[in-house]
Amino acid sequence: MLRFALVGCGRIAKRHSELLGTGQIDGACLAAVADIDPEKCEKIGRQVNVPYFTDMHEMASKCEIDVFVVLTESGRHARDTIALAGYGKHIVVEKPMALTLQDADAMIRACDEADIRLFVVKQNRFNVPVVKLREAMTAGRFGKLVLGTVRVRWCRPQAYYDQDPWRGTWAMDGGVLTNQASHHIDLLEWMMGDVDSVFAVSSTALVDIEAEDTAVVTLKFRNGALGVVEATTATRPSDLEGSISILGEKGSVEIGGFAVNEMKTWQFSDPLPEDADVLEKYSVNPPNVYGFGHQAYYQHVVDSIMNNKRQLVAGLEGRRSLELISAIYESIETNRPVDLVFKPRRCKLGIMQ
């Protein structure tokens, strides 16, 4: 039984504590929680009947812990992960793993030096329709890829950002691209492959925050396909959609709902017998935008550690989508396309002198 401990008891901690603290993950239990806010850690601790602390180091010294789960503000993920790596326990960190590539590199290095695993939470990769889409992609059923699109049309009113002073700030959070749409951007890159260049525009339409609440991004992938990211938290009056669609020369797939959980379209030029049942089997919309993926994600974490298996989203994979998001913001600030693929211009290697 792996003993997990939560570091940070904010909004997302409720989902993590429910799964780990109520026996929903085979081979895992919740050992303790910590938050610098006494009310927040006490509330979660009492709900799931585990010890609670206002200092993560005190928790680490007093409790038997196998895995730390870092759920603090995005801008503090690196600080807390690096500090916890010294205890030699595996670490799960919520998305985005960090806000700068330098911090992400420092996190990866700290965990490598401590010989521990670093898991980045990307639970939408485990949504059942997404798994089915990935199978089709891996099998080459789309042929030449043409266009990949993700849409995040969610509602986050001013009251959401007013819950905590760090929300929507550049230093600690970022906007819709970093927070809400980071899962969808990860899915798009996971399905379509490496990105060659991006161009993006954004606005802060309906709320008073430093960062953006609405953005549109166009992408060119290394394989020649194009992509679009449409992301907003200015949908009113409620959440509308969280989706991904993939179009290729031999097929089209769209997964919709508001948490990338509902198969909407599944059609291929060369159909297989099992295709007839896909829409019925994989059309399930969850009760909220968190979806059903967290449970499968944690089961994967347990399996990876207990059976020494390769994890799906390690530190380097989490860094990959952070690099793309960083390039998107660079494009917004410069109002120019930004290349992600290094193109040597002055390197002499392999060139006749």
Sequence and secondary structure as in RCSB ss.txt:
>XXXX:A:sequence
MLRFALVGCGRIAKRHSELLGTGQIDGACLAAVADIDPEKCEKIGRQVNVPYFTDMHEMASKCEIDVFVVLTESG
RHARDTIALAGYGKHIVVEKPMALTLQDADAMIRACDEADIRLFVVKQNRFNVPVVKLREAMTAGRFGKLVLGTV
RVRWCRPQAYYDQDPWRGTWAMDGGVLTNQASHHIDLLEWMMGDVDSVFAVSSTALVDIEAEDTAVVTLKFRNGA
LGVVEATTATRPSDLEGSISILGEKGSVEIGGFAVNEMKTWQFSDPLPEDADVLEKYSVNPPNVYGFGHQAYYQH
VVDSIMNNKRQLVAGLEGRRSLELISAIYESIETNRPVDLVFKPRRCKLGIMQ
>XXXX:A:secstr
 EEEEEE  STTHHHHHHHHHTT STTEEEEEEE SSHHHHHHHHHHHT  EES HHHHHHHS  SEEEE S GG
GHHHHHHHHHTTT EEEE SSS SSHHHHHHHHHHHHHTT  EEE  GGGGSHHHHHHHHHHHTTTT SEEEEEE
EEE B  HHHHHTSTTTT TTTT  TTTTTTHHHHHHHHHHH  EEEEEEEEE  SS  SS SEEEEEEEETTS 
EEEEEEESB SSS  EEEEEEEETTEEEEEETTTT EEEEEEESS  GGGGGHHHHTB   SSTT SHHHHHHHH
HHHHHHTT   SSBHHHHHHHHHHHHHHHHHHHHTS EE S   SS  TT   
